[in-house]
């Protein structure tokens, strides 16, 4: 043993809400998984929490994480468009692509 401590990588198993995201980035959504890091608390200053949450991105565009714990992360989607977009979660130096994709609402035309 060389003294290195390794943690299990994060996993993201499902998006619990919503089914479609608004293109203007106002939507928050919850990712359920495992090993999402210590609870995120803005301004954390002790070992029970983290001052930075997991890094969550949709198609490479970062979300704003508003809260997280070991099994759930809530974040505000970035502005975007498209369907079948990959969601990635990074905790420390461990990156995983979720087992699901996300979709933005399609455009609409008003007469």
Secondary structure, DSSP 8 states (H G I E B T S, - for coil): --S-------EEEEEEE-SEE-TTS--EEEEEEE---S-B-TT--STTSBSS--EEEETTEE-EEEEE-SSEEEEE--S---SSEEEEEEETTEEEEEEEEEEE-------
